[in-house]
Amino acid sequence: MNDATFGEDTPVYVISVAAELSGLHPQTLRQYDRLGLVRPGRTPGRGRRYSMRDIQMLREVQRLSQEEGINLAGIKRILELQREVAELREHIFHLHNELNAARSAVAARRASSDHSSSSRSGGELLPVHRTRITIFNRTTTQPPESQ
């Protein structure tokens, strides 16, 4: 394998190396794994393998704990919310692209329709039919219960 195959998310570091790189004790890494603060990859023999992103996360957990005085439950919630925000931003990005594509398609259709209507009517403009696009957001929330 070449170095290009190892990205930030590639789990390559054994626990002793990850502990050294993060400045934490291996037992602390095991505890953070049990609490779900970091989720290292696993070998077929169930050994932990940490990625560079995992090591950065371990450093952030340590910083929040020591410098900010946040307990581990609070840190876990912060990390969950940060992941959720990142996912929502990505979702918004894709929706924005879809909306722009839909707007472009409508504009192209309108331009084509305007061109064909004016040529058929001998220069006279015909009414333009507008198309409204509504995008519904699918959510996983439960409908309100009947009372």
PyMOL commands that set and color helices and strands:
alter all, ss='L'
color gray80, all
select helices_A, chain A and resi 3-5+15-22+26-35+52-66+72-120
alter helices_A, ss='H'
color red, helices_A
select strands_A, chain A and resi 41-42+48-49
alter strands_A, ss='S'
color yellow, strands_A
deselect
rebuild
show_as cartoon
